[in-house]
Amino acid sequence: ATPLADKINAVYELHLSNGRVFSINLKRDSTDPVIGYSAVPVGADCTITMSDTDFFSLIRGQLQPQIAFMKGKLKIKGSMGVALKFSPNLFPKISDEDLVSGGREVDVIVDELVSVGVGKAKL
């Protein structure tokens, strides 16, 4: 298990407004954190629903999950304890330079996160 899996020990499923659904497996018994698209529910400990724009702000560190929840921008189903561990720190940092130089849309960046895995994206 990785230090992140030791700390979190949960599976998240994220539903974005653009129709994308993906999961993040951070269970201790997992050999490597896995992030990937979900065609069917994965039996997540916590399901998070939010707009793709708010998700983008969250992974950039511009929106804290607790604030998003209180403002109704983030909906939670499942374990509140696991939801409290959900953090922008699960995702690679995205700088303004990355965005300006790449000119990429939110869904393209989410695709990159999903394709390379949590903490490994080269944005």
C-alpha atoms as one frame of an Amber mdcrd trajectory, in Angstrom:
protein
   0.000   0.000   0.000   1.061   3.576  -0.596   1.159   6.267   2.130  -1.910
   7.844   0.535  -3.820   4.549   0.640  -2.740   4.014   4.257  -4.122   7.420
   5.160  -7.392   7.292   3.212  -8.248   3.579   2.774 -11.316   4.208   0.608
 -12.733   4.215  -2.898 -14.197   7.436  -4.293 -16.528   7.685  -7.245 -16.839
  11.100  -8.895 -19.752  12.155 -11.091 -19.112  15.322 -13.094 -21.697  17.437
 -14.902 -20.089  16.717 -18.259 -21.226  13.087 -17.894 -17.881  11.694 -16.842
 -17.836   9.192 -13.994 -14.557   7.984 -12.575 -13.274   6.262  -9.497 -10.210
   6.629  -7.334  -9.173   3.462  -5.493  -7.138   4.289  -2.400  -7.693   1.056
  -0.457  -4.838  -0.328   1.641  -5.121  -3.732  -0.041  -4.676  -2.174  -3.478
  -1.191  -2.530  -4.974  -1.311   0.945  -6.525  -3.790   3.815  -6.414  -6.010
   3.395  -9.436  -7.982   6.119 -11.135 -10.179   5.239 -14.043 -13.490   5.721
 -15.772 -16.423   3.777 -14.371 -19.035   2.389 -16.722 -20.844   0.908 -13.728
 -20.763   1.797 -10.028 -17.650   0.450  -8.301 -19.003   0.052  -4.773 -17.457
   3.294  -3.635 -17.213   4.269   0.022 -18.106   7.815  -1.019 -19.741   9.169
  -4.175 -19.141  12.824  -4.992 -21.196  14.750  -7.547 -20.204  18.190  -8.799
 -19.914  20.300 -11.926 -16.832  19.878 -14.074 -16.016  23.580 -13.562 -16.175
  23.259  -9.753 -14.113  20.054  -9.920 -11.523  21.927 -11.947 -11.428  24.696
  -9.319 -11.099  22.051  -6.611  -8.138  20.259  -8.177  -6.438  23.639  -8.703
  -6.811  24.359  -4.986  -9.131  27.313  -5.622 -12.137  25.603  -4.018 -11.976
  23.621  -0.783 -14.248  20.532  -0.631 -15.812  21.600   2.678 -16.715  25.045
   1.290 -18.065  23.483  -1.907 -20.247  21.162   0.182 -21.601  24.007   2.322
 -22.424  26.039  -0.809 -24.192  23.074  -2.432 -21.551  22.757  -5.161 -20.499
  19.277  -4.020 -22.961  16.526  -3.136 -21.973  13.478  -1.108 -23.474  10.021
  -0.898 -21.919   7.486   1.439 -19.427   7.892   4.251 -19.051  11.449   5.528
 -15.788  10.414   7.230 -14.344   9.333   3.872 -15.703  12.507   2.251 -13.786
  14.616   4.769 -10.547  13.024   3.539 -11.250  14.115  -0.061  -8.793  16.872
  -0.845  -7.175  18.754  -3.723  -3.956  17.100  -2.508  -5.132  13.869  -4.164
  -4.466  15.484  -7.533  -1.356  16.904  -9.205  -0.889  20.649  -9.004  -1.977
  22.563 -12.090  -0.298  25.913 -12.630  -1.602  28.888 -14.591   1.315  28.368
 -16.981   0.128  24.815 -17.689  -3.285  26.171 -18.586  -2.090  29.093 -20.692
   0.474  27.062 -22.605  -1.847  24.125 -23.170  -5.101  26.010 -23.625  -6.936
  22.862 -22.559 -10.546  22.462 -21.536 -11.599  20.997 -18.189 -12.580  17.645
 -19.709  -9.191  17.281 -21.418  -7.406  17.835 -18.094  -9.705  15.335 -16.366
  -8.908  12.852 -19.152  -5.190  13.337 -18.464  -5.678  12.814 -14.728  -7.637
   9.634 -15.360  -5.236   8.247 -17.937  -2.083   8.599 -15.839  -3.377   8.198
 -12.300  -3.513  10.154  -9.098  -0.332  12.064  -8.370   1.312  11.108 -11.659
  -0.167  13.544 -14.199   2.290  15.693 -16.118   0.122  18.702 -16.799
